Amino acid sequence: MKKLALLLLLTASYLQAAESSTHLTIAGRDVAVWKPSGSAPASGYPLILFSHGFSGCNTQSVFLMEALARAGYLVVAPNHQDARCGSNHPHGALHPEEPFRDDSKWSDATYRDRADDIRVVLDAVLAGKSFQEVRVDRERIGIAGHSLGGYTALGVAGAWPSWKDRRIKAVLALSPYCSPYVRSGDPGHMDVPVMYQGGTRDLGETPVVRRPQGAYDKSSAPKYYVEFEAASHFAWTNLNKIYQDVINSYSLAFFDRYLKNQTPDRLAQLMAAPPKIVSEAKADVGTR
């Protein structure tokens, strides 16, 4: 994780490239917003919250944010206190609250500020009949996160039961840091659809998701696991374009299935016949 933080700092300007978001200040937080395209549904647009990785920022995964907005989602991404990319954020040394290699020291108090960021921003988005002239469907809210943002997303969905926000209806965990949940959390408490994405070269996080009694096994159904051949930890950021199309395909299919109830079920098709770049795809849809 130290190498991860260093690489994000060294490539900060690239992570911020190609941005087409609006920036707002909400409760003292810098929040990036991507507005949806297309005609609004009668009930309003579905909403996706995004949590960035350790020392990343809210514009670290623009390709996915833009794809979600083009597909009709309002996307809202706060900068957390550890945000480091971009000229408006500090670039000094940064240390995690607890060591990433010692998950025994992690608890629901670790990075609780990230959960607070999500809650405060969500409260603000839902405070009125519309947000930035966009009407939001309160019953169709999802969350996505990369790395420590995946930890945040899983925690807010209920992997830390004390963090659970019942407004969240689906969670997308992209190479998530999740070993604290495997050790002492409760992934089964999420009780909402979850998709994990990993890579064969993502040696820090993916093994914790896919191993027996790992995060995937301990999560409640419906649940999905997709692993990309030769993808490393930064495949889900602006740094690597190789996987962007397939990441978008699975992410959109997942949210479309559970936030739009879209038919035909593109997610089932992708899981049954994955492209060659996918080394593994498995699912347990349960009875939902």
N, C-alpha and C positions, 0 to 999 in steps of 0.2 A: 504493500500500500504506500510506502514511502516513495518508491519509484513512480507509482501512479500519480501522486501529488506533484512530484518534480516535473513529470512530463506534461501535466496540465498547465503548470506555471510556464514552462518553456514554450508551449504552443498556444498561449492565451489568445493571441491575436487571431489565430486561425479558428479557434473555437467560436469566436464572435463573428466570423465572416458570414456573409450571405443572409444576414438577419433581415426579416421583414415584419417584425413585431412592433406593437405599440408598448411603450413603457409607462407604467403608472406607479405612484407611491401609495401603498395601502398600509396603514398602521405602521408607518416608518419603514416598510419593506419595499425594495425594488421588485416590481412584478412585471414580467413580460406577458403580453396577451396576443394571441393569434385569433382573429375573428373568422368565423366560418364563412364559406362561400355557398352559393345556392340559396334556394328559397327556404325560409324557416318553416318547420313543422308547426302545426296548430298548437301543440303543447310547448313549443320552444325548442331551442337547440340542446342536445346533450352536451355535458361539460366534462373535460378531462383536465385534472390537475397533474402537474409534472414536478418531480423533485430531482434535482441534479445530484451528481456524484460529489464525493469529498474533494474540495478545492476546485470544483467545476463551477458552473454558473447556469443561469436559467436559459441561456442561449447556446448551450453546449451541444444540443441535439436538434438543431433547426430543421434538418431534413424530415424528422418524424413529426415535429410540431406543425410544419407546413402541410404535410400529408394529411394529418388529422383535421386541420382546418379546411383543407380542400374537400374533405369527405363530409363536412357538415358539423364538425365539433368545435365548440368554443374551447380554446386551450389556454390555461392560466398557469404560469410558472413563477413562483417566488424565488428570489435569491435568499439562500440561507446564510447564517453568520460566517460560514467557512468559504463562501464564494470568493474566488480568486481571479477568474479570467475577466478581462476588460479593464480599461484604463481607470474606471471609477472605483476599483477595488484594490485593496492592498496586495502586495506581491511578496511579502516577507515569509519567513519560515512558519509552518503551520503544523501543529501536532494534534492528533485525534484526542477526544476526551478520554478515551480508554484505548489501550493497545489493540489493534486489529487482530494480532496473533494470540491474544488472551481473552477469549470470549467469556471466560468465567467472571470477568470484572464488569461485564455489560449487564445492564438491567433496564427497566422501563424509565429510569432516570437519565439514561445515556442518550444524548441528543434529543431530549424531550422538546427542546426549543424548535426543532424541525417540525415536530408534530403540531406545536403551537402555531408555527407559520402557516401550515396547511389549514388549520382550523380557522384562524383569523381571516385569511384570504377567502376561504369558502364562505364564511359568514358575510363578508363584504359583497361578494358576488351575488349572494342570494338575498341581500338586504332589501332590495326593491323589486318592482315588477320587471325591470330590465337592468342590464349591466352594460354600460357603454353602448347603449341603444340596441342591445342584443337581448332577446328574451331567452331565459334559461329554463330547461325542464328540470325541476327539483328532484324528480324521480329517476333521472338518468345521469348519474354522476360516477365517473370512474377516476382512477388514479394510476399514474405510471411513474416509475423511478428507475434510475440507473445507479448501480453500485451502492454507495451509502444512501442514495435516493431510493434504491430498491428496498433497503432496510426501512427507510421512512415510510414508503408506500405500504409495505407489508404490515408495519406496526400500526399505522392509521387504520388499516383494514381490519385489525384485530389480533395480529400475531403477538403484540403486547396487549392483553385484554384491557388494561387501563387506558390505552390510547384509542380504543375502537370508536370510530365515527360511523354511526349507522346510516349516514347519508351516502356512504361509498357503496356502490353496487357491483364493482368489478375492479380487479387490480392486475396491473401488468408489471412484472418484476424483471428488469433487464440486467443480467449479470449481477444479481443482488448480493450484498453482504448480508448473509442470513444465519451465520453460525450461532449468534446469540439466541435465536429463536429455536434452533435445533436443540441447543443445550438446555435452555431454561424458559423459553417462550411457549407459545401455544398456537402454531400455525393452523391447527384445526378449528380454532376459535374464530377465524376470519369468516367462515360460513358464507363466502361470496365467491363467485368464479374467479380463478386466478390462472394466469399464464406466466410461466417462467421461461426465459430465453437465456441460453448459454452458448459457449463455444468450446471446441476441442482444445484450443490453446489458451483458454481462460482458466489458468491453473489455480488461481486463488479462490474463485467463487463458484464456478460451475460444479466442481466435484462435491461441494457441500449440498448443492441442490439435488443432484442426480443420484447420489450414493444411497444404498439401502438405509432406511430410516432417516433420510435427509429431509430437506425442506419440502420437496415434492411429495414424498411418501407421507409426511406428517400433515399435509394440507388436506382440507376437506374438499370433496368433489362439489361441482365440476372443476377439474384442474387439468392443465396442459403443460407439457414440457417440449420445447423445441431447442435443438442444439445445432449450431452452424459449423460446418467443416472449416477448420483452420482459423476460426474467429478468435481474437484475443479480447482483452477487457475493454479496449477502446473502440470496438466495432460499433458500439451504439452511440458514438459521438460524431461530430463533424469531421473527425480526423481520418476516417476510413470510408471511402465511398463504395467499396466492393459489396458490402452487405446491406446497403441502404434499401434497395428495392425489396429484398426478401424480408427484412425487418418490418418495413412498412406493410407488406402483404399480410404477414401473420398478425401484426398489431391491430391493423384495421379490421381484419376478419374477426378477431377476438372481440373487440369493442362493438363492432356491428352486430355480432351474434347476441351479446348480452346487454347492450344498451339500446339497440335498435330492433332487436328480434328480427333481423333481416333474413329473408328467404330469397333464393335458395341459400342453404347454409354453406357459405364459402369456407368457413373455418373447418367444417367436417371434410370438405373436399381437399383442402390443403393438408390436413392431418392424414388423410387416407392415401394421398398421392403427393408426397412432398417433393420439391425440386431437388436436383442432385446436390446442391450446396448444403442441404440439410442432412446431417449425419444421423440424427435420431429425432423422432416425433412420436410422442405418446400422450394418451389422454385417458381420463376417467371422468365421464360426463355424469355419473351418478343417476339420480332419478329426477333431477330438477327439470 
